Every structure is written in structure tokens, then in C-alpha cells.
């Protein structure tokens, strides 16, 4: 069985950056036609980008906590 690699702080920052780009791309649109399919997909993309930022922050927190735990 393969062991899962630890998430490095660099990888966590890449998740945060990619989530910010997806969120910005989703929010940069014309929202005046709200119930349209494209605006609903934009809203779903915004939720996905925010979720990716949350995953990145959690991974960064775990990576730093693990590094601090090794130093003790």
C-alpha cells in the first residue's frame, strides 16, 4: 500500500493562489442576467474557488503544525 505524501507549505500556497484565480475569474462577469445557466455556473465556480482556498489554508495550517511538532 502506498503512503500518502505530506502537503508542503508551497503546495498549500499553490492551492490558495489557484483558488483565488478561480474565484476572481468567476466573479468577474455580468450578473444582471442572474437566473441564466452561465451565471449559475459562475456562482458554482465561485463556490469551488472559495472551497479551494479553504482547503489550501487548512493544508497550510496542518503543514506548519506538523513542522512545529517535529521541532519539539
The first five atom37 places (N, CA, C, CB, O) and aatype in JSON, in Angstrom:
{
  "aatype": [20, 20, 20, 20, 20, 20, 20, 20, 20, 20, 20, 20, 20, 20, 20, 20, 20, 20, 20, 20, 20, 20, 20, 20, 20, 20, 20, 20, 20, 20, 20, 20, 20, 20, 20, 20, 20, 20, 20, 20, 20, 20, 20, 20, 20, 20, 20, 20, 20, 20, 20, 20, 20, 20, 20, 20, 20, 20, 20, 20, 20, 20, 20, 20, 20, 20, 20, 20, 20, 20, 20, 20],
  "atom_mask": [
    [1, 1, 1, 1, 1],
    [1, 1, 1, 1, 1],
    [1, 1, 1, 1, 1],
    [1, 1, 1, 1, 1],
    [1, 1, 1, 1, 1],
    [1, 1, 1, 1, 1],
    [1, 1, 1, 1, 1],
    [1, 1, 1, 1, 1],
    [1, 1, 1, 1, 1],
    [1, 1, 1, 1, 1],
    [1, 1, 1, 1, 1],
    [1, 1, 1, 1, 1],
    [1, 1, 1, 1, 1],
    [1, 1, 1, 1, 1],
    [1, 1, 1, 1, 1],
    [1, 1, 1, 1, 1],
    [1, 1, 1, 1, 1],
    [1, 1, 1, 1, 1],
    [1, 1, 1, 1, 1],
    [1, 1, 1, 1, 1],
    [1, 1, 1, 1, 1],
    [1, 1, 1, 1, 1],
    [1, 1, 1, 1, 1],
    [1, 1, 1, 1, 1],
    [1, 1, 1, 1, 1],
    [1, 1, 1, 1, 1],
    [1, 1, 1, 1, 1],
    [1, 1, 1, 1, 1],
    [1, 1, 1, 1, 1],
    [1, 1, 1, 1, 1],
    [1, 1, 1, 1, 1],
    [1, 1, 1, 1, 1],
    [1, 1, 1, 1, 1],
    [1, 1, 1, 1, 1],
    [1, 1, 1, 1, 1],
    [1, 1, 1, 1, 1],
    [1, 1, 1, 1, 1],
    [1, 1, 1, 1, 1],
    [1, 1, 1, 1, 1],
    [1, 1, 1, 1, 1],
    [1, 1, 1, 1, 1],
    [1, 1, 1, 1, 1],
    [1, 1, 1, 1, 1],
    [1, 1, 1, 1, 1],
    [1, 1, 1, 1, 1],
    [1, 1, 1, 1, 1],
    [1, 1, 1, 1, 1],
    [1, 1, 1, 1, 1],
    [1, 1, 1, 1, 1],
    [1, 1, 1, 1, 1],
    [1, 1, 1, 1, 1],
    [1, 1, 1, 1, 1],
    [1, 1, 1, 1, 1],
    [1, 1, 1, 1, 1],
    [1, 1, 1, 1, 1],
    [1, 1, 1, 1, 1],
    [1, 1, 1, 1, 1],
    [1, 1, 1, 1, 1],
    [1, 1, 1, 1, 1],
    [1, 1, 1, 1, 1],
    [1, 1, 1, 1, 1],
    [1, 1, 1, 1, 1],
    [1, 1, 1, 1, 1],
    [1, 1, 1, 1, 1],
    [1, 1, 1, 1, 1],
    [1, 1, 1, 1, 1],
    [1, 1, 1, 1, 1],
    [1, 1, 1, 1, 1],
    [1, 1, 1, 1, 1],
    [1, 1, 1, 1, 1],
    [1, 1, 1, 1, 1],
    [1, 1, 1, 1, 1]
  ],
  "atom_positions": [
    [[0.83, -1.17, 0.0], [0.0, 0.0, 0.0], [0.88, 1.25, 0.0], [-0.95, -0.01, 1.21], [1.88, 1.31, 0.72]],
    [[0.52, 2.23, -0.8], [1.33, 3.45, -0.89], [0.96, 4.41, 0.23], [1.14, 4.13, -2.25], [-0.2, 4.53, 0.61]],
    [[1.98, 5.07, 0.74], [1.76, 6.07, 1.78], [1.52, 7.42, 1.14], [2.96, 6.13, 2.77], [2.19, 7.78, 0.18]],
    [[0.56, 8.17, 1.67], [0.24, 9.48, 1.13], [1.32, 10.48, 1.51], [-1.14, 9.96, 1.62], [1.78, 10.51, 2.65]],
    [[1.71, 11.3, 0.53], [2.71, 12.31, 0.81], [2.12, 13.44, 1.65], [3.3, 12.87, -0.49], [0.92, 13.71, 1.59]],
    [[2.97, 14.09, 2.42], [2.52, 15.24, 3.18], [2.42, 16.44, 2.25], [3.48, 15.55, 4.37], [3.15, 16.54, 1.27]],
    [[1.52, 17.33, 2.57], [1.37, 18.55, 1.78], [2.37, 19.57, 2.29], [-0.09, 19.1, 1.86], [2.39, 19.89, 3.47]],
    [[3.19, 20.06, 1.39], [4.19, 21.05, 1.77], [3.55, 22.43, 1.82], [5.38, 21.04, 0.78], [2.5, 22.65, 1.2]],
    [[4.16, 23.37, 2.53], [3.62, 24.74, 2.54], [3.56, 25.34, 1.14], [4.46, 25.62, 3.43], [2.66, 26.13, 0.84]],
    [[4.5, 24.99, 0.28], [4.47, 25.52, -1.08], [3.23, 25.02, -1.83], [5.75, 25.11, -1.84], [2.58, 25.79, -2.54]],
    [[2.91, 23.75, -1.68], [1.73, 23.19, -2.33], [0.46, 23.84, -1.78], [1.68, 21.67, -2.14], [-0.48, 24.09, -2.53]],
    [[0.43, 24.1, -0.48], [-0.73, 24.76, 0.13], [-0.9, 26.17, -0.43], [-0.59, 24.8, 1.66], [-2.02, 26.6, -0.71]],
    [[0.21, 26.89, -0.59], [0.12, 28.24, -1.18], [-0.33, 28.18, -2.63], [1.47, 28.96, -1.08], [-1.03, 29.08, -3.1]],
    [[0.05, 27.13, -3.35], [-0.43, 26.98, -4.73], [-1.94, 26.74, -4.77], [0.3, 25.83, -5.43], [-2.62, 27.26, -5.65]],
    [[-2.46, 25.98, -3.82], [-3.91, 25.79, -3.72], [-4.61, 27.12, -3.46], [-4.25, 24.78, -2.6], [-5.63, 27.43, -4.08]],
    [[-4.06, 27.91, -2.54], [-4.66, 29.2, -2.2], [-4.63, 30.13, -3.41], [-3.92, 29.85, -1.0], [-5.62, 30.8, -3.7]],
    [[-3.5, 30.18, -4.12], [-3.4, 31.03, -5.29], [-4.32, 30.61, -6.41], [-1.99, 31.05, -5.79], [-4.96, 31.44, -7.05]],
    [[-4.4, 29.3, -6.66], [-5.29, 28.81, -7.71], [-6.75, 29.07, -7.35], [-5.05, 27.32, -7.95], [-7.55, 29.41, -8.23]],
    [[-7.1, 28.91, -6.09], [-8.46, 29.19, -5.66], [-8.81, 30.65, -5.83], [-8.64, 28.8, -4.22], [-9.93, 30.98, -6.2]],
    [[-7.83, 31.55, -5.57], [-8.07, 32.98, -5.74], [-8.28, 33.32, -7.22], [-6.9, 33.8, -5.17], [-9.12, 34.15, -7.55]],
    [[-7.51, 32.68, -8.09], [-7.67, 32.93, -9.53], [-9.04, 32.44, -10.01], [-6.53, 32.23, -10.34], [-9.72, 33.13, -10.77]],
    [[-9.44, 31.25, -9.58], [-10.75, 30.72, -9.97], [-11.87, 31.6, -9.43], [-10.93, 29.27, -9.47], [-12.84, 31.87, -10.14]],
    [[-11.74, 32.05, -8.19], [-12.75, 32.91, -7.59], [-12.84, 34.25, -8.33], [-12.45, 33.14, -6.12], [-13.94, 34.74, -8.59]],
    [[-11.7, 34.84, -8.65], [-11.7, 36.11, -9.37], [-12.29, 35.95, -10.77], [-10.28, 36.68, -9.46], [-13.05, 36.81, -11.22]],
    [[-11.95, 34.87, -11.44], [-12.49, 34.64, -12.79], [-14.0, 34.42, -12.75], [-11.8, 33.44, -13.44], [-14.71, 34.82, -13.67]],
    [[-14.48, 33.78, -11.69], [-15.91, 33.53, -11.58], [-16.69, 34.79, -11.25], [-16.18, 32.47, -10.53], [-17.81, 34.97, -11.71]],
    [[-16.1, 35.67, -10.43], [-16.81, 36.87, -10.01], [-16.72, 38.0, -11.03], [-16.28, 37.34, -8.69], [-17.49, 38.96, -10.95]],
    [[-15.8, 37.91, -11.97], [-15.62, 38.95, -12.98], [-16.55, 38.66, -14.16], [-14.13, 39.04, -13.45], [-16.12, 38.17, -15.2]],
    [[-17.79, 38.97, -13.97], [-18.77, 38.72, -15.03], [-19.98, 39.61, -14.82], [-19.19, 37.23, -15.07], [-20.1, 40.27, -13.78]],
    [[-20.86, 39.63, -15.78], [-22.09, 40.4, -15.71], [-23.16, 39.57, -15.0], [-22.57, 40.83, -17.13], [-23.59, 38.54, -15.51]],
    [[-23.57, 40.01, -13.83], [-24.53, 39.26, -13.03], [-25.95, 39.75, -13.23], [-24.16, 39.34, -11.57], [-26.84, 39.35, -12.48]],
    [[-26.2, 40.61, -14.23], [-27.54, 41.18, -14.41], [-28.54, 40.16, -14.97], [-27.46, 42.37, -15.33], [-29.75, 40.36, -14.87]],
    [[-28.05, 39.08, -15.56], [-28.93, 38.05, -16.11], [-28.97, 36.84, -15.18], [-28.48, 37.63, -17.52], [-28.78, 35.72, -15.64]],
    [[-29.22, 37.05, -13.9], [-28.99, 36.05, -12.86], [-29.56, 34.66, -13.12], [-29.55, 36.54, -11.62], [-28.78, 33.71, -13.02]],
    [[-30.8, 34.44, -13.42], [-31.21, 33.03, -13.49], [-30.72, 32.3, -14.74], [-32.69, 32.94, -13.42], [-31.17, 31.18, -15.01]],
    [[-29.82, 32.89, -15.49], [-29.28, 32.26, -16.69], [-28.32, 31.13, -16.29], [-28.55, 33.31, -17.58], [-27.73, 31.16, -15.21]],
    [[-28.18, 30.14, -17.16], [-27.32, 28.99, -16.88], [-25.87, 29.42, -16.68], [-27.41, 27.97, -18.02], [-25.19, 28.89, -15.8]],
    [[-25.39, 30.37, -17.48], [-23.99, 30.79, -17.36], [-23.71, 31.48, -16.03], [-23.62, 31.72, -18.51], [-22.63, 31.32, -15.47]],
    [[-24.68, 32.25, -15.52], [-24.45, 32.89, -14.23], [-24.51, 31.87, -13.1], [-25.47, 34.01, -14.0], [-23.8, 32.01, -12.1]],
    [[-25.35, 30.86, -13.24], [-25.39, 29.8, -12.22], [-24.08, 29.03, -12.22], [-26.59, 28.84, -12.47], [-23.56, 28.68, -11.16]],
    [[-23.53, 28.75, -13.4], [-22.23, 28.09, -13.47], [-21.12, 28.97, -12.89], [-21.89, 27.72, -14.93], [-20.18, 28.47, -12.27]],
    [[-21.24, 30.29, -13.09], [-20.28, 31.21, -12.48], [-20.35, 31.18, -10.97], [-20.52, 32.63, -12.98], [-19.33, 31.24, -10.29]],
    [[-21.56, 31.09, -10.43], [-21.72, 31.01, -8.98], [-21.14, 29.69, -8.44], [-23.2, 31.13, -8.6], [-20.53, 29.67, -7.37]],
    [[-21.35, 28.62, -9.18], [-20.78, 27.33, -8.77], [-19.25, 27.39, -8.8], [-21.28, 26.19, -9.69], [-18.59, 26.85, -7.92]],
    [[-18.71, 28.05, -9.82], [-17.25, 28.22, -9.89], [-16.74, 29.05, -8.72], [-16.85, 28.88, -11.22], [-15.67, 28.76, -8.18]],
    [[-17.48, 30.08, -8.33], [-17.07, 30.91, -7.19], [-17.06, 30.09, -5.9], [-18.01, 32.12, -7.04], [-16.14, 30.23, -5.09]],
    [[-18.05, 29.25, -5.72], [-18.08, 28.38, -4.54], [-16.91, 27.4, -4.57], [-19.42, 27.62, -4.45], [-16.28, 27.14, -3.54]],
    [[-16.62, 26.85, -5.74], [-15.49, 25.94, -5.89], [-14.17, 26.65, -5.57], [-15.45, 25.35, -7.31], [-13.32, 26.09, -4.88]],
    [[-13.99, 27.87, -6.07], [-12.77, 28.63, -5.79], [-12.62, 28.94, -4.31], [-12.76, 29.92, -6.58], [-11.52, 28.84, -3.77]],
    [[-13.72, 29.31, -3.66], [-13.66, 29.58, -2.22], [-13.33, 28.31, -1.45], [-14.98, 30.17, -1.72], [-12.56, 28.34, -0.49]],
    [[-13.9, 27.2, -1.88], [-13.58, 25.93, -1.23], [-12.13, 25.54, -1.41], [-14.46, 24.83, -1.78], [-11.51, 24.98, -0.5]],
    [[-11.58, 25.84, -2.57], [-10.17, 25.53, -2.81], [-9.26, 26.39, -1.93], [-9.83, 25.75, -4.29], [-8.22, 25.92, -1.47]],
    [[-9.66, 27.63, -1.69], [-8.9, 28.49, -0.78], [-8.95, 27.92, 0.64], [-9.45, 29.95, -0.8], [-7.94, 27.9, 1.35]],
    [[-10.13, 27.45, 1.06], [-10.27, 26.87, 2.4], [-9.4, 25.62, 2.53], [-11.75, 26.52, 2.69], [-8.75, 25.43, 3.56]],
    [[-9.38, 24.78, 1.51], [-8.54, 23.58, 1.53], [-7.06, 23.97, 1.62], [-8.79, 22.71, 0.28], [-6.3, 23.34, 2.36]],
    [[-6.65, 24.99, 0.88], [-5.27, 25.44, 0.93], [-4.88, 25.99, 2.29], [-5.04, 26.48, -0.12], [-3.78, 25.71, 2.78]],
    [[-5.76, 26.77, 2.9], [-5.47, 27.33, 4.23], [-5.39, 26.2, 5.25], [-6.56, 28.35, 4.65], [-4.52, 26.21, 6.12]],
    [[-6.28, 25.22, 5.16], [-6.23, 24.08, 6.08], [-4.94, 23.28, 5.89], [-7.46, 23.17, 5.87], [-4.32, 22.87, 6.87]],
    [[-4.55, 23.07, 4.64], [-3.3, 22.33, 4.37], [-2.09, 23.11, 4.88], [-3.15, 22.04, 2.87], [-1.15, 22.51, 5.4]],
    [[-2.12, 24.42, 4.72], [-1.01, 25.25, 5.22], [-0.95, 25.18, 6.74], [-1.17, 26.71, 4.77], [0.14, 25.09, 7.32]],
    [[-2.1, 25.22, 7.38], [-2.15, 25.13, 8.83], [-1.61, 23.78, 9.3], [-3.58, 25.35, 9.34], [-0.85, 23.72, 10.27]],
    [[-2.02, 22.7, 8.63], [-1.54, 21.37, 9.01], [-0.05, 21.21, 8.75], [-2.3, 20.29, 8.26], [0.65, 20.59, 9.55]],
    [[0.44, 21.77, 7.65], [1.87, 21.66, 7.34], [2.7, 22.41, 8.37], [2.16, 22.2, 5.92], [3.75, 21.91, 8.8]],
    [[2.26, 23.57, 8.76], [3.01, 24.33, 9.77], [2.91, 23.69, 11.14], [2.51, 25.77, 9.83], [3.88, 23.7, 11.9]],
    [[1.74, 23.14, 11.46], [1.58, 22.48, 12.75], [2.46, 21.24, 12.81], [0.1, 22.11, 13.0], [3.06, 20.95, 13.85]],
    [[2.54, 20.5, 11.71], [3.39, 19.31, 11.67], [4.85, 19.65, 11.78], [3.14, 18.55, 10.41], [5.62, 18.93, 12.42]],
    [[5.26, 20.76, 11.16], [6.65, 21.19, 11.22], [7.0, 21.64, 12.63], [6.91, 22.33, 10.22], [8.09, 21.35, 13.11]],
    [[6.08, 22.36, 13.31], [6.32, 22.8, 14.67], [6.35, 21.62, 15.64], [5.25, 23.8, 15.09], [7.07, 21.64, 16.63]],
    [[5.55, 20.59, 15.34], [5.52, 19.4, 16.2], [6.83, 18.62, 16.12], [4.36, 18.5, 15.81], [7.25, 18.01, 17.1]],
    [[7.49, 18.63, 14.96], [8.76, 17.93, 14.8], [9.88, 18.64, 15.54], [9.11, 17.8, 13.32], [10.83, 17.99, 15.99]],
    [[9.78, 19.97, 15.68], [10.84, 20.73, 16.33], [10.82, 20.55, 17.86], [10.69, 22.21, 15.98], [11.82, 20.81, 18.52]],
    [[9.71, 20.11, 18.4], [9.63, 19.98, 19.85], [10.37, 18.81, 20.36], [8.23, 19.89, 20.28], [10.4, 18.57, 21.57]]
  ]
}
